[in-house]
Amino acid sequence: MAYRILSEAGYRVLEAEDGEEALGALHLTRGRIDLLVIDVVMPGLDGVELAGRVWEEWPDKRILFMSAHAAQVLAEHGLAYLDVPFLAKPYTRDEALAKVRDALERRQTTRQESRKPL
């Protein structure tokens, strides 16, 4: 759904099946991806772990987290202290596009600036 919404809005979108594939895409593009839209809960490398690995190589990379899980689960994944935009599932087209614009325009607190490690 996110792929379709963003593509139809004119964004160039790369899709990855999991965190490892997303890291591979970043390496192939030499980090020239403007925004990563990451699901918090994924098999294998979860969203927060992926963000941590991304920020190790690209500290200023913008990230938009999304999830259908409740706030408690998100806090358990370490999102309570990060200043990163969040999109709750289910979402509408307008909500998704507004969050993407917000994530692209705002300065985010990166791992190096946060108080806790990822």
C-alpha positions, 0 to 999 in steps of 0.5 A: 500500500505504501509503495502504491501511495508514494509512487502515485504521488510521484516519489521514486520508491525502492521496495525491500522485503526485509532489513538486510535487503534495505541495507543492500539497497542503501549500499548499491545507491551509495546512500542516495536514498532520501528517506527510509520508511521502516516498519518497526516490527519485522522478522530478522532485523527489526526496524529499530535495529535497521535504523541503528545500522543505517545511522552507523554509516549515514548519521543524517539519514531520514527515517519514517517508522510505521507500525500497527502495534500499540505504543507500549510495543513501540516503547519496548523497541526503543522508539520512546526517546527518538525524535523520528516521525511515526505513521500508525497503521492503518493509515490513509493516503493523506496521512501517509503523504503528510508524514513523508513530507514531514520526515523529508522536511524536518531535522531528526535526532539521530542515534549520536544525538539521542541519550540511549543507544539503539 
